């Protein structure tokens, strides 16, 4: 008997996207962001893509994450802090 409450590999976020989001979060001091709603890396395996679509600044299409506008702004802020 199959447990339908567990996420299948078909609806998990792409593993490379999860790793990239985790690297972005770590390298930009994500714990200190003003709005870090949803950004959760307590699991080593990617979460369901639907859950990641609730993360601040992230949109998900299928199993792929996109945070272009949010990431661009975040990197701009970090570059300014490096210059100052």
Phi, psi and omega in degrees: 000130183272139177268107183281358178276345180272142179291140175269165178299337182292334183244017175275152175297145177306131185299322179291323177294319178298316179296321180293317178297320179295317179296318178299313180301314182292314186286345180246022179054053183306332179297339182259000178300147176294317179238104179241030183307123174088336185295105187223122180237037180287343180253143175284337181262149180300142177280174174301139180303324180300323179293321182291333179295346176269355179289139179303126175084000183246133170245151181231133173237117185066241178249013184251136181264148176222126177225035188307305183295313181297314182295319179299314179295318180297316179293323177299315179298317180293323177294319178299318179295326177292324182288321183283000000 
